[in-house]
Each structure stands twice: as structure tokens, then as C-alpha cells.
Amino acid sequence: MSLTVTHQPVGKSVLQSTMAINIPGVIMMAVFYFLVLGTGVWASFKSKRVKKKSTATEMEMALLGNRSISWVVGIFTMIATWVGGAFIVGTAEMVYTPSMGLTSGLVMLAAYSTCLIVGALVFIKPLRDRHCVTMMDPFHVKYGKVLTGGLCLASIIIDTVWATMTLIGLGATMSAVLDLSYTVCVWISAAVAITYTLLGGLYSVAYTDIIQLVLIFVSLWICVPFVLMNPHTSDISTTLINNTLHPSWLGSVELQNIGKMADEFLFFSLGSLAYQCLHQRTLAASSTTTAKCTCFAAAFILPIFGIPPILLGAAGASTDWNLTSYGSPSPYERGEAALVLPIALQHLTPSYISVIGIGAVAAAVMSSADSALLSAASIFSSNVYKNIIRPQASEREIQWVIRLAVVVVGLVGTSLTFKKNSIILFWFLGAEVAYIIIFPQLFCVVYCNISNGYGAIMGLLVGVVLRVLSGVPSLGLPPVLHFPGCTLEDGVYVQYAPVKTIAMLSTIAAILLFSYLTFVLFNKGLLPEGWDIFKVKAQDSAQALTTLGGAAENTETVYLNENSSHTKTSEPVIHSNC
């Protein structure tokens, strides 16, 4: 999963030529799509065979692969989820862009690896001990249907706009190299991802991830030597610091930027923990140990996939574009830094090699898009439909709901790609909602016994208001609150404080503070019990008022036994203090 932001609008690129459609490229892409689709169909048949031999319900089979994903498949699908189209194209853009450079790229890679390690150490055991189907399950016990429904909607929006962003990147890249319509590229890719996700659920997603990850790795490494050895590209080791064609691609770490870099690191590492796709894979593992090993292994392997786009971005910064078919000025001067990877593939490699590179981008996009589709479908079918709308729904009904959710999310996410110049807005809606709203709520509901619905609502309001008042330059919102270090540059106030992290921590603080206050007010009789819509007073009075995570493992367990036939998947075992 990638949260890399593309700073330039993805419009019709000047790199698109007037040549005819790249027929060999189209044929190769068709072969690639049939390979992926065939793997997905095969995995769907495998899922049906496994289902016949197990006692798993339809929901558990479709969403969690019967909780039997091995560590090998788990590592592949975990990495493939992160290594999306935005990861590849965005990393190259970061290295190429003078204000970011290699330094920013390495910070992002380190953040993603940290996310996997923190996820393994912090969330795997509590969620698996509760036999959760999704990361939203603990909210139902503590916050009730209405508030949980709202948070589920936020999670679904995150996954939907994530799918949109990955498809926008793919459409721009494929249309540039293959000279096909942007719309055609997007809809064909989305149709393939929707189809195999629809057929086999997590099994199809996991096994196609293996094929896609292998294609990504091999294809990019095939392209790298051709780009680096292009006669118009200088030795990247010499341009790392001293570059006469383009500012150094090393990047710089100025003292005033330390706060912003720390903010970005925490934003990527902790914000990514608020995505269902991560927890879906850890909950689907065959055991807790397997889930942790999967995360640890993926954390160390993931940065390897960042090396090719780093090299391609460095080559873009070391190329005399005036001597290439692209011409002058450079991509950066034309405002096309976001497309430096497809530009390099098209103009610095033979046509047959550039098509291989586009195959890698397509594989990366589909590996993330299918994860987003299944994640959103999981939240809707399990937490919204089954737990809120129709608790008495049959297994067959739930299966059709899952399929319908995949199709609807896919269609909505793909339809939003027509707003291709609004990728910044999509990024803000997805990534910042995950970091400032979902992550603090998830942490508190799992580890903070005192948290309740009142605190959750106030935390949400405090975090969102504080973030907006801190300013969002990408959306044209100037800062109202000026934190230390805020300076006026070219008539615009720039925040150098870690404003996103401040908003996130404020959300956690507000949740705990207002949860404690309402607990005291209702239990001391200072407020009428009739006002207690979240039933704070009705909660177990013996529950310790602690915010220490370790307490979650030492209290008694309550079994939810409505509809025993669905208990394992729809009504998981939840600790009374969650």
C-alpha cells in the first residue's frame, strides 16, 4: 500500500506522441492480464476445494482465506499490497524532485518497513486473540452500531480513494507509453482486478499477488540497465552531489525541515496501520506466529523493491533531455516530475523494454487495487451489513453482499478516476483520514480500557478541526494556527512543525480525556443516566480505569453467542475491556 503523494496534476502529458497505438505493447499487456486473470480463476477453484474440506463459513473463506494463509504466500501478498503503482512511480518522482531527493525516498521506505514491524508487535496478538474478521470488530462492543457505522464508512472511503489513486497512476503511465486512451487503460485494468477478486476473494488476491510481485521485480530490473546505460544519461554516482544538468538527486536535510521529515515518517509508518488490508493479511495467517513472521520478513524485503525506482529517478535527474526524443525543457521544468518514470521508460529504453516496464507498473497497481476492493468489501459486509443492517443474514446472503460490495467499490473507485487532476484531494481524504481519525481510534479501542463513544466523537472533532486549522497548502487552505517555526515564505505561511502528528496525538488525548470525564460524570451521578446514550454507566463497573495496553490480556472474556452458526466469523470473541 502506498501513500505517496503526486504533486503535479496528472493530465494529458506532453510525452504522449502522435504515433499509432503501440501494438506489440498492447499484445504484451493483454498476455499479462490474461496471466493474472487465469491465476485468479485458478485460485477461486482452489478456494472452493478448500471450502469443501473445512468447516469455515462463506464469510471467513472469502475474506480471510479460511485463516490458513501460509507464511510464504503471506509474505508475497503483504509486500505486493504495499508495492503499488504509486509506490513505484512516486518513489521515482521523489528522487527526481530537487526538493525531496534520495533522502525523502529513504525516509518513506523506512517508514513502510517500520509500519510492518509495529503492526506485528502491537496489533496482531490483540486482534487475533479476539478472533476478529476485520480491524473494526472491537468497535462494535464498545461504541455500538451508530458510531461504529460512521467509522466503518470512513474506512471504506479510505480504501475506495486508495483504489482510485492507484488506477489514476496506471492510466497516466499506460496511456503515455502505449498511446491508448486513458479511460480505456483504467477501465480494462479495473475490470480484471474486480473479476478475479469477485471470483475467489482473498485466495485469488493472495495468489495473483505472487505473480504480480515476481513480474514487478523482474520487469523493473530488466529496465534499469537500459536506462542507466543510455548514452545521454550521466553516471548517477557522479551526479549524486555534483550535477550540472539538474539539482543533486541526493536531497538535503536542513535543520528547519527535521520536524516535517519526522512528521512524514510517522505519517507513513503509523498511518498505514489504519488500513484494513494490513490486518486482513495478519488475521488470515494460519497462526499468530506466522502472522508476525510474515510482517517481519516483509519489512526487510520491502525496501529491495524501492531500489529500481530510486535508480530510475536518479537516471532521470542525470539525463540531458535535450538530446533525447523527449526534448527540452526537462520533465521537471514542464511540471511532469510525477511522470518521470514512464518518461524515462519511453525515451531512454527501446520500445520493447519500455513495455516490460509498463507491465511492472500495471502489476503493482493491480496488486494494490485488488487489496483495496477486498478491504472495503470486508468492512461493509462484516461490520456494516452483518453486524448493523441484517444480523440474521444467512451465509449465502452474506456471500452475495461481499460480491456486490466488490463490484460497487470497484465501479465507484474507477469512476472517480475521471477527476485525474484531483489526486491531491484523494490523497488527503485517504491518507490523512487514516492517520488522524482511524489510527487513534483503533489504538484506543484496543489498548485503552477507559475509551468510550463520547471520547471517540470528541477525539474525531478535535483532530479534524486542528488539522484543518493547521493549514493544507495542497488544498489551498492557509494555516490559522501558527505553530513554532511557522514562517512567511513568498507571501505564504509554511508550517515546519509536525502538524499531522500533533493532530493525531491530540485526537488520542481528546479520546482519553473526554472518555474519562464522561465516565466520572455518569458514574458519580453528576449527569442523568437517561442522557447516557453510549451506556457508559452500564459497562462493567469492575473494569479497571487504565490506559495500559497490557491490561487487555488480563481481564475476563465475554463470548457473543447470538446466532451460534455465525459466531466464529460475524460475532468474534471479544474481551470485555476492549
C-alpha positions as CSV (number, residue, x, y, z in Angstrom):
1,M,0.0,0.0,0.0
2,S,1.4,3.3,-0.9
3,L,0.6,6.8,0.4
4,T,3.0,8.6,-1.8
5,V,1.5,11.9,-3.0
6,T,1.9,13.1,-6.5
7,H,2.4,16.8,-6.6
8,Q,1.7,17.5,-10.2
9,P,-1.7,17.1,-11.9
10,V,-1.9,14.0,-14.0
11,G,-3.3,15.5,-17.1
12,K,-2.6,14.8,-20.7
13,S,1.1,14.6,-20.8
14,V,3.3,16.1,-23.5
15,L,5.2,12.9,-23.5
16,Q,2.3,11.4,-25.4
17,S,3.2,11.3,-29.0
18,T,1.2,11.3,-32.2
19,M,2.4,7.8,-33.2
20,A,-0.1,5.0,-33.7
21,I,-1.1,2.6,-30.9
22,N,1.8,0.5,-29.7
23,I,0.5,-2.8,-31.0
24,P,3.3,-5.0,-29.6
25,G,2.9,-3.3,-26.2
26,V,-0.9,-3.9,-26.3
27,I,-0.4,-7.5,-27.1
28,M,2.1,-7.9,-24.2
29,M,-0.2,-6.2,-21.8
30,A,-3.1,-8.5,-22.9
31,V,-0.9,-11.5,-22.2
32,F,-0.1,-10.2,-18.8
33,Y,-3.7,-9.5,-18.0
34,F,-4.8,-13.0,-19.1
35,L,-2.0,-14.5,-16.9
36,V,-3.2,-12.6,-13.9
37,L,-6.8,-13.3,-14.5
38,G,-6.0,-17.0,-15.1
39,T,-4.2,-17.2,-11.8
40,G,-7.2,-15.5,-10.1
41,V,-9.6,-18.0,-11.6
42,W,-7.4,-21.0,-10.6
43,A,-7.2,-19.6,-7.0
44,S,-11.0,-19.3,-6.9
45,F,-11.3,-23.1,-7.7
46,K,-8.7,-23.8,-5.1
47,S,-10.8,-21.8,-2.6
48,K,-13.9,-23.9,-3.4
49,R,-11.9,-27.1,-2.9
50,V,-10.6,-26.0,0.4
51,K,-14.1,-24.9,1.5
52,K,-15.5,-28.4,0.9
53,K,-12.9,-29.8,3.2
54,S,-13.3,-27.3,6.0
55,T,-16.0,-26.1,8.4
56,A,-15.3,-22.4,7.6
57,T,-18.2,-20.1,6.8
58,E,-18.6,-18.4,3.4
59,M,-17.5,-15.1,5.0
60,E,-14.4,-16.5,6.6
61,M,-13.5,-18.2,3.4
62,A,-13.9,-15.2,1.2
63,L,-12.4,-12.5,3.5
64,L,-9.8,-14.5,5.4
65,G,-9.0,-17.5,3.2
66,N,-10.1,-19.9,5.9
67,R,-7.4,-18.3,8.2
68,S,-4.9,-20.7,6.5
69,I,-2.6,-18.4,4.5
70,S,1.0,-19.8,4.9
71,W,3.9,-17.6,5.7
72,V,5.3,-17.8,2.1
73,V,2.1,-16.7,0.4
74,G,1.6,-14.2,3.3
75,I,5.0,-12.5,2.6
76,F,4.2,-12.2,-1.1
77,T,0.7,-10.7,-0.6
78,M,1.9,-8.4,2.2
79,I,4.7,-6.9,0.1
80,A,2.5,-6.7,-3.0
81,T,-0.1,-4.7,-1.1
82,W,2.5,-2.0,-0.3
83,V,4.3,-2.1,-3.6
84,G,1.6,-0.3,-5.6
85,G,1.8,1.9,-8.7
86,A,2.1,5.0,-6.5
87,F,4.9,3.3,-4.6
88,I,6.9,2.8,-7.8
89,V,6.0,5.9,-9.7
90,G,6.1,8.0,-6.5
91,T,9.5,6.8,-5.4
92,A,11.0,7.7,-8.7
93,E,9.3,11.1,-8.5
94,M,10.7,11.7,-5.0
95,V,14.3,11.0,-6.1
96,Y,13.9,13.1,-9.2
97,T,12.3,16.1,-7.5
98,P,15.1,18.5,-6.2
99,S,13.2,19.5,-3.0
100,M,12.9,15.8,-2.0
101,G,15.6,13.6,-3.5
102,L,17.0,10.3,-2.2
103,T,16.7,11.4,1.4
104,S,12.9,11.6,1.2
105,G,12.7,8.3,-0.7
106,L,14.7,6.5,2.0
107,V,12.5,8.0,4.7
108,M,9.4,6.7,3.0
109,L,10.9,3.2,2.6
110,A,12.0,3.1,6.2
111,A,8.5,4.2,7.3
112,Y,6.8,1.4,5.5
113,S,9.1,-1.2,7.0
114,T,8.6,0.3,10.4
115,C,4.8,0.1,9.9
116,L,5.0,-3.7,9.3
117,I,7.2,-4.1,12.4
118,V,5.0,-2.0,14.6
119,G,1.9,-3.8,13.3
120,A,3.4,-7.2,14.2
121,L,4.3,-6.1,17.7
122,V,1.3,-4.0,18.6
123,F,-1.9,-5.2,16.8
124,I,-1.5,-8.8,15.7
125,K,-2.0,-10.6,19.0
126,P,-4.9,-8.5,20.4
127,L,-6.9,-8.7,17.2
128,R,-6.2,-12.4,16.6
129,D,-7.0,-13.2,20.2
130,R,-10.4,-11.7,19.7
131,H,-10.9,-13.8,16.5
132,C,-11.7,-10.6,14.6
133,V,-12.8,-10.7,11.0
134,T,-11.8,-7.1,10.4
135,M,-10.0,-4.4,12.4
136,M,-13.3,-2.7,13.0
137,D,-14.8,-5.6,15.1
138,P,-13.7,-4.3,18.5
139,F,-15.6,-1.1,17.9
140,H,-19.0,-2.8,18.0
141,V,-18.7,-3.9,21.6
142,K,-17.5,-0.5,22.9
143,Y,-19.2,2.1,20.7
144,G,-22.4,0.5,19.4
145,K,-23.9,0.5,16.0
146,V,-24.2,4.2,15.0
147,L,-20.6,5.4,15.9
148,T,-19.1,2.1,14.6
149,G,-21.0,2.6,11.3
150,G,-19.6,6.0,10.9
151,L,-16.0,4.8,11.4
152,C,-16.6,1.9,9.1
153,L,-17.8,4.4,6.4
154,A,-14.5,6.4,6.9
155,S,-12.5,3.2,6.4
156,I,-14.5,2.3,3.3
157,I,-13.8,5.8,1.9
158,I,-10.1,5.3,2.5
159,D,-10.0,2.1,0.6
160,T,-12.1,3.5,-2.3
161,V,-9.9,6.6,-2.9
162,W,-6.8,4.4,-2.5
163,A,-8.0,2.3,-5.4
164,T,-8.8,5.5,-7.3
165,M,-5.3,6.9,-6.8
166,T,-3.6,3.7,-8.0
167,L,-5.7,3.5,-11.1
168,I,-5.0,7.1,-12.0
169,G,-1.3,6.4,-11.9
170,L,-1.7,3.4,-14.1
171,G,-3.9,5.2,-16.6
172,A,-1.5,8.0,-17.0
173,T,1.5,5.7,-17.4
174,M,-0.1,3.2,-19.8
175,S,-1.7,5.8,-22.0
176,A,1.7,7.5,-22.2
177,V,3.7,4.5,-23.4
178,L,1.0,2.5,-25.3
179,D,-0.7,5.6,-26.7
180,L,-4.0,4.2,-25.7
181,S,-6.9,6.2,-24.2
182,Y,-6.5,7.0,-20.5
183,T,-10.1,5.8,-19.9
184,V,-9.6,2.5,-21.7
185,C,-6.5,1.7,-19.8
186,V,-8.1,2.4,-16.4
187,W,-11.4,0.5,-17.0
188,I,-9.7,-2.6,-18.5
189,S,-7.3,-2.8,-15.6
190,A,-10.1,-2.3,-13.1
191,A,-12.3,-4.9,-14.8
192,V,-9.6,-7.5,-14.5
193,A,-9.0,-6.7,-10.8
194,I,-12.7,-6.7,-10.0
195,T,-13.3,-10.0,-11.8
196,Y,-10.7,-12.2,-10.0
197,T,-11.4,-10.6,-6.7
198,L,-15.1,-11.3,-7.2
199,L,-14.4,-14.9,-8.0
200,G,-12.0,-16.0,-5.3
201,G,-11.9,-13.4,-2.6
202,L,-8.6,-13.4,-0.5
203,Y,-7.4,-16.6,-2.2
204,S,-7.5,-15.0,-5.6
205,V,-5.9,-11.8,-4.3
206,A,-3.1,-13.6,-2.5
207,Y,-2.1,-15.9,-5.3
208,T,-2.3,-13.2,-8.0
209,D,-0.1,-11.1,-5.7
210,I,2.6,-13.8,-6.1
211,I,2.5,-13.5,-9.9
212,Q,2.4,-9.7,-9.8
213,L,5.2,-9.3,-7.4
214,V,7.5,-11.5,-9.5
215,L,6.6,-9.5,-12.6
216,I,7.3,-6.2,-10.7
217,F,10.7,-7.3,-9.6
218,V,11.9,-8.9,-12.8
219,S,10.5,-6.3,-15.1
220,L,11.9,-3.3,-13.3
221,W,15.4,-4.8,-13.1
222,I,15.3,-5.6,-16.8
223,C,14.6,-1.9,-17.5
224,V,17.2,-0.4,-15.1
225,P,20.4,-1.3,-17.1
226,F,18.9,0.1,-20.3
227,V,18.1,3.4,-18.7
228,L,21.4,3.7,-16.8
229,M,23.5,2.9,-19.9
230,N,21.7,5.3,-22.2
231,P,24.3,7.5,-23.9
232,H,22.5,10.7,-22.8
233,T,22.4,9.7,-19.1
234,S,25.4,10.6,-17.0
235,D,26.9,8.3,-14.3
236,I,24.5,8.6,-11.4
237,S,27.3,8.2,-8.9
238,T,28.9,11.5,-10.1
239,T,25.6,13.4,-10.2
240,L,24.6,12.3,-6.7
241,I,26.1,15.5,-5.3
242,N,27.6,17.4,-8.3
243,N,25.0,17.6,-11.1
244,T,25.3,20.2,-13.9
245,L,22.1,19.1,-15.7
246,H,19.8,19.0,-12.7
247,P,19.9,19.8,-9.0
248,S,21.5,17.0,-7.0
249,W,19.2,14.0,-6.5
250,L,20.6,13.3,-3.1
251,G,18.3,15.8,-1.4
252,S,19.1,17.8,1.7
253,V,18.3,17.7,5.3
254,E,18.1,21.2,6.7
255,L,17.7,21.8,10.4
256,Q,14.3,23.5,9.9
257,N,13.0,20.5,8.0
258,I,13.6,18.0,10.7
259,G,10.1,18.4,12.1
260,K,8.5,18.0,8.7
261,M,10.6,14.9,8.0
262,A,9.7,13.3,11.3
263,D,6.1,14.2,10.6
264,E,6.2,12.4,7.2
265,F,8.0,9.3,8.7
266,L,5.3,8.9,11.4
267,F,2.6,9.7,8.9
268,F,3.6,6.9,6.6
269,S,4.6,4.4,9.4
270,L,1.6,4.8,11.8
271,G,-1.0,6.0,9.3
272,S,-0.6,2.8,7.2
273,L,-1.6,0.8,10.3
274,A,-5.2,2.2,9.8
275,Y,-5.7,0.3,6.6
276,Q,-7.8,-2.9,6.7
277,C,-5.5,-4.6,4.1
278,L,-2.7,-5.0,6.6
279,H,-4.9,-6.5,9.3
280,Q,-6.7,-8.7,6.7
281,R,-3.5,-10.5,6.0
282,T,-2.4,-10.9,9.5
283,L,-5.9,-12.2,10.5
284,A,-5.8,-14.6,7.6
285,A,-2.5,-16.2,8.6
286,S,-2.5,-19.7,9.8
287,S,-1.3,-18.7,13.3
288,T,-0.2,-15.7,15.3
289,T,3.5,-16.7,14.9
290,T,3.0,-17.0,11.1
291,A,1.4,-13.6,11.0
292,K,4.3,-12.0,12.9
293,C,6.9,-13.7,10.8
294,T,5.2,-12.5,7.7
295,C,5.3,-8.9,8.8
296,F,8.9,-9.1,10.0
297,A,10.1,-10.7,6.7
298,A,8.1,-8.3,4.6
299,A,9.6,-5.4,6.5
300,F,13.1,-6.3,5.5
301,I,12.3,-7.4,1.9
302,L,10.1,-4.4,1.0
303,P,13.0,-1.8,0.7
304,I,14.5,-4.0,-2.0
305,F,11.6,-3.2,-4.3
306,G,12.4,0.5,-3.8
307,I,15.8,0.2,-5.4
308,P,14.8,0.1,-9.1
309,P,12.5,3.2,-8.9
310,I,15.3,5.0,-7.0
311,L,17.7,4.2,-9.8
312,L,15.2,5.3,-12.4
313,G,14.5,8.6,-10.7
314,A,18.3,9.2,-10.3
315,A,18.8,8.5,-14.0
316,G,16.0,11.0,-14.8
317,A,17.9,13.6,-12.8
318,S,21.2,12.7,-14.6
319,T,19.9,12.8,-18.2
320,D,20.4,15.6,-20.8
321,W,16.8,15.5,-22.0
322,N,17.5,18.0,-24.8
323,L,19.5,15.1,-26.6
324,T,16.6,12.6,-26.2
325,S,13.4,12.2,-28.2
326,Y,11.7,13.9,-25.3
327,G,13.4,17.2,-26.0
328,S,13.9,20.3,-23.9
329,P,12.9,21.5,-21.3
330,S,13.2,18.7,-18.8
331,P,10.2,16.9,-17.2
332,Y,10.7,18.9,-14.0
333,E,10.6,22.2,-15.9
334,R,7.5,21.1,-17.7
335,G,5.8,20.2,-14.5
336,E,5.9,16.5,-15.3
337,A,8.1,15.2,-12.4
338,A,5.3,12.9,-11.4
339,L,5.7,11.1,-14.7
340,V,9.5,10.8,-14.8
341,L,9.4,7.0,-14.6
342,P,7.2,6.4,-17.7
343,I,9.0,9.2,-19.5
344,A,12.4,7.5,-18.8
345,L,11.0,4.2,-19.9
346,Q,9.6,5.6,-23.2
347,H,12.6,7.8,-24.1
348,L,15.6,6.1,-22.6
349,T,14.9,2.5,-23.5
350,P,13.9,0.5,-26.6
351,S,10.2,0.2,-27.2
352,Y,10.1,-3.5,-26.2
353,I,11.8,-2.7,-22.9
354,S,9.5,0.2,-22.1
355,V,6.5,-2.1,-22.5
356,I,8.1,-4.5,-20.0
357,G,8.4,-1.6,-17.5
358,I,4.8,-0.7,-18.0
359,G,3.9,-4.3,-17.2
360,A,5.6,-3.8,-13.9
361,V,3.6,-0.7,-13.1
362,A,0.4,-2.4,-14.1
363,A,1.2,-5.4,-11.9
364,A,1.9,-3.1,-9.0
365,V,-1.3,-1.2,-9.5
366,M,-3.5,-4.3,-9.7
367,S,-1.8,-5.8,-6.6
368,S,-2.9,-2.7,-4.6
369,A,-6.3,-2.2,-6.3
370,D,-7.5,-5.7,-5.5
371,S,-6.4,-5.3,-1.9
372,A,-8.4,-2.1,-1.7
373,L,-11.5,-3.7,-3.2
374,L,-11.4,-6.6,-0.8
375,S,-10.7,-4.5,2.2
376,A,-13.7,-2.2,1.6
377,A,-15.9,-5.2,0.9
378,S,-14.8,-6.8,4.1
379,I,-15.7,-3.8,6.2
380,F,-19.1,-3.3,4.6
381,S,-20.2,-7.0,4.6
382,S,-18.9,-7.9,8.0
383,N,-19.2,-4.7,10.1
384,V,-22.0,-2.8,8.4
385,Y,-24.3,-5.3,6.8
386,K,-23.9,-8.3,9.1
387,N,-23.5,-6.5,12.4
388,I,-25.7,-3.5,11.8
389,I,-28.2,-3.8,8.9
390,R,-29.1,-7.6,9.0
391,P,-27.6,-9.6,11.9
392,Q,-29.8,-12.5,10.9
393,A,-28.4,-12.7,7.3
394,S,-27.7,-16.2,6.0
395,E,-24.3,-17.3,4.8
396,R,-25.4,-17.3,1.2
397,E,-26.8,-13.8,1.5
398,I,-23.5,-12.6,3.0
399,Q,-21.6,-14.1,0.1
400,W,-23.7,-12.1,-2.4
401,V,-23.2,-9.0,-0.3
402,I,-19.4,-9.4,-0.5
403,R,-19.6,-9.8,-4.3
404,L,-21.9,-6.8,-4.7
405,A,-19.6,-4.7,-2.4
406,V,-16.5,-5.6,-4.5
407,V,-18.3,-4.6,-7.7
408,V,-19.7,-1.3,-6.2
409,V,-16.4,-0.2,-4.7
410,G,-14.6,-1.1,-7.9
411,L,-17.1,0.9,-10.0
412,V,-17.1,3.9,-7.7
413,G,-13.3,3.9,-7.4
414,T,-12.8,3.6,-11.1
415,S,-15.5,6.3,-11.9
416,L,-13.6,8.7,-9.7
417,T,-10.5,8.4,-11.9
418,F,-12.1,11.0,-14.3
419,K,-11.1,13.5,-11.6
420,K,-7.5,12.8,-12.5
421,N,-6.4,16.3,-11.7
422,S,-7.7,15.9,-8.1
423,I,-5.2,13.3,-6.9
424,I,-4.1,15.6,-4.1
425,L,-7.7,15.7,-2.8
426,F,-8.0,11.9,-2.9
427,W,-4.6,11.6,-1.1
428,F,-5.8,14.0,1.6
429,L,-9.1,12.2,2.1
430,G,-7.4,8.8,2.3
431,A,-4.1,9.1,4.0
432,E,-4.9,11.9,6.4
433,V,-8.2,10.3,7.5
434,A,-6.3,7.1,8.1
435,Y,-3.7,8.8,10.3
436,I,-5.7,11.4,12.1
437,I,-9.0,9.5,12.6
438,I,-8.8,5.8,12.2
439,F,-5.4,5.1,13.7
440,P,-6.0,6.9,17.0
441,Q,-9.5,5.3,17.3
442,L,-8.1,1.8,16.6
443,F,-5.3,2.2,19.1
444,C,-7.6,3.5,21.9
445,V,-10.3,0.8,21.3
446,V,-7.7,-2.0,21.5
447,Y,-5.4,-0.7,24.3
448,C,-7.3,1.9,26.3
449,N,-9.9,0.5,28.6
450,I,-11.3,3.9,29.5
451,S,-12.2,4.9,25.9
452,N,-15.9,5.2,25.1
453,G,-18.2,6.7,22.4
454,Y,-18.2,10.2,23.9
455,G,-14.4,10.3,23.8
456,A,-14.3,8.9,20.3
457,I,-16.6,11.6,18.9
458,M,-14.7,14.4,20.7
459,G,-11.4,13.0,19.5
460,L,-12.6,12.9,16.0
461,L,-13.7,16.5,16.1
462,V,-10.6,17.8,17.8
463,G,-8.3,16.0,15.4
464,V,-10.1,17.1,12.2
465,V,-10.5,20.7,13.3
466,L,-6.9,21.0,14.5
467,R,-5.6,19.5,11.2
468,V,-7.7,21.9,9.0
469,L,-6.7,24.9,11.1
470,S,-3.0,24.0,10.7
471,G,-3.4,24.6,7.0
472,V,-3.5,22.3,4.0
473,P,-1.5,24.0,1.2
474,S,-2.3,21.3,-1.3
475,L,-6.0,22.2,-0.9
476,G,-5.4,25.9,-0.8
477,L,-6.2,26.2,3.0
478,P,-3.9,28.6,4.7
479,P,-2.8,28.0,8.3
480,V,-4.9,29.7,11.0
481,L,-2.9,28.2,13.9
482,H,0.8,29.1,13.6
483,F,2.9,26.5,15.4
484,P,6.5,27.3,16.4
485,G,8.7,27.6,13.3
486,C,5.8,28.7,11.0
487,T,7.3,31.3,8.6
488,L,6.1,33.5,5.8
489,E,7.8,32.5,2.5
490,D,6.9,34.2,-0.7
491,G,3.6,35.5,0.8
492,V,2.6,32.1,2.1
493,Y,2.9,30.7,5.6
494,V,4.8,27.4,5.8
495,Q,4.5,25.1,8.8
496,Y,7.7,23.4,9.8
497,A,6.2,21.8,12.9
498,P,4.9,18.2,12.6
499,V,1.3,19.3,12.3
500,K,-0.1,16.0,11.2
501,T,1.4,14.2,14.2
502,I,0.2,16.9,16.5
503,A,-3.3,16.5,15.3
504,M,-3.1,12.7,15.7
505,L,-1.8,12.9,19.2
506,S,-4.4,15.5,20.0
507,T,-7.0,13.0,18.8
508,I,-5.7,10.4,21.2
509,A,-5.5,12.8,24.1
510,A,-9.1,14.0,23.5
511,I,-10.4,10.5,23.3
512,L,-8.9,9.6,26.7
513,L,-9.8,12.9,28.4
514,F,-13.4,13.1,27.4
515,S,-13.9,9.3,27.9
516,Y,-12.6,9.7,31.5
517,L,-14.7,12.8,32.1
518,T,-18.0,11.2,30.9
519,F,-17.3,8.1,32.8
520,V,-16.9,10.0,36.0
521,L,-19.9,12.3,35.4
522,F,-22.3,9.4,34.7
523,N,-21.0,7.0,37.4
524,K,-20.9,9.8,40.0
525,G,-24.5,10.7,39.2
526,L,-23.5,14.2,38.1
527,L,-25.3,13.7,34.8
528,P,-28.7,11.9,34.5
529,E,-28.4,8.3,33.4
530,G,-31.1,8.9,30.7
531,W,-28.5,11.1,28.9
532,D,-26.1,8.2,28.7
533,I,-26.6,7.2,25.1
534,F,-23.4,5.1,24.9
535,K,-24.3,3.3,28.2
536,V,-21.0,4.2,29.9
537,K,-22.6,3.5,33.3
538,A,-23.9,0.2,32.2
539,Q,-20.3,-1.1,31.4
540,D,-18.7,-3.5,33.7
541,S,-18.0,-1.4,36.9
542,A,-15.2,-3.8,37.8
543,Q,-13.3,-2.8,34.7
544,A,-10.1,-1.1,35.7
545,L,-9.7,2.5,34.7
546,T,-6.4,2.0,32.9
547,T,-5.0,3.0,29.6
548,L,-2.2,0.4,29.7
549,G,-2.2,-2.0,26.8
550,G,-1.2,-4.9,28.8
551,A,-4.5,-4.9,30.7
552,A,-6.3,-6.1,27.6
553,E,-4.9,-9.5,28.1
554,N,-5.6,-10.0,31.8
555,T,-9.4,-9.4,32.0
556,E,-12.2,-11.9,31.6
557,T,-13.5,-12.9,28.2
558,V,-17.1,-12.4,27.1
559,Y,-18.5,-14.6,24.3
560,L,-21.0,-13.2,22.0
561,N,-23.4,-16.0,21.3
562,E,-26.2,-14.6,19.2
563,N,-26.7,-16.9,16.2
564,S,-24.2,-19.6,17.1
565,S,-23.9,-20.6,13.5
566,H,-22.1,-17.3,12.7
567,T,-20.3,-16.8,15.9
568,K,-16.8,-17.5,14.6
569,T,-16.9,-15.0,11.9
570,S,-19.6,-12.5,12.4
571,E,-19.6,-12.2,16.2
572,P,-16.0,-12.8,17.2
573,V,-14.8,-13.4,20.7
574,I,-14.2,-10.0,22.3
575,H,-12.6,-9.2,25.6
576,S,-14.8,-7.3,27.9
577,N,-12.3,-4.5,28.2
578,C,-11.6,-3.9,24.5
